[in-house]
Amino acid sequence: MNLHEEISKVAYNLFEARYCVHGYDLADWIAAERIVFSQHAGQEIEEPEDIDIAEEIAAIEQEELELLTKAR
């Protein structure tokens, strides 16, 4: 099970625990993220071989800089 599926399952469990009252989806999702991430804290997370995180961050930062420097 991937993290998204795990968070989704926990969020749904929180929804059910509240007797399926609607309107708290974002709060349930955030609470589920905290629960799942705390369960995985300290675990080694494997970086996919075909993705260089530092390279991806640099590309995003470069895009942001270009957006900020464009004339209005």
N, C-alpha and C positions, 0 to 999 in steps of 0.2 A: 504494500500500500504506500502510495506517495504522500508527501506532506499535505497537499491540497485535499486529497481524499480523507486523510486522517482528521484534518481541521474541520472539514465538512461534516463528518460523522459526529464529532464532539459538539459542534454547533447545533446539529439536529437534536442531539441528546439534551442539550440545554433547553432548546425549544420545547421538547416533550416534557421536561421536568417542570416547565412553567405552564403545564396543561395546554400546550399548543396555542398560547396567546400570541397573536401576530403583532408586528410593530417593533420588535426588538432584534431584528435580523443582524444589524450591524453590531450591536452590543454583544450578541451571541457569538458572532464571528470573531470579534476582538478577544473576547474571553476565551474562546476555543484556541485561538492562536497562542495566547499566553499559556494555556494548559499544555498544549502539544509542545511548544518550544521549551517549556520548563522540563518536560519529560525527556526531551532530547538534549538538554544542556550538557555540555561536556563530551558529547559524542563526536567522533571524527566525522566530518561531512566530506564526502568525496566530490571533488570538482570534476565535471565531465571532461574527458580527454580532449574533445574538439573545441572547447571554449576556454579562452584565457580571460579570466575575470578582470585582471588589471588592464588588459587591452580594451575590454568592453567599457570599463569605467572611463578610461581615457577618451574613448570615442564619444561617449555621452557628454563628458565635460567639454570636449571640443565643439560638439553641436550646440551646447548651451552658450558657449562663448560666441559662436558665430551668430546665434540668434540675438544676443545682447548687443552685438556691434553693428547690426544691420541698420541702415538709415531708415528713419520713419517718414 
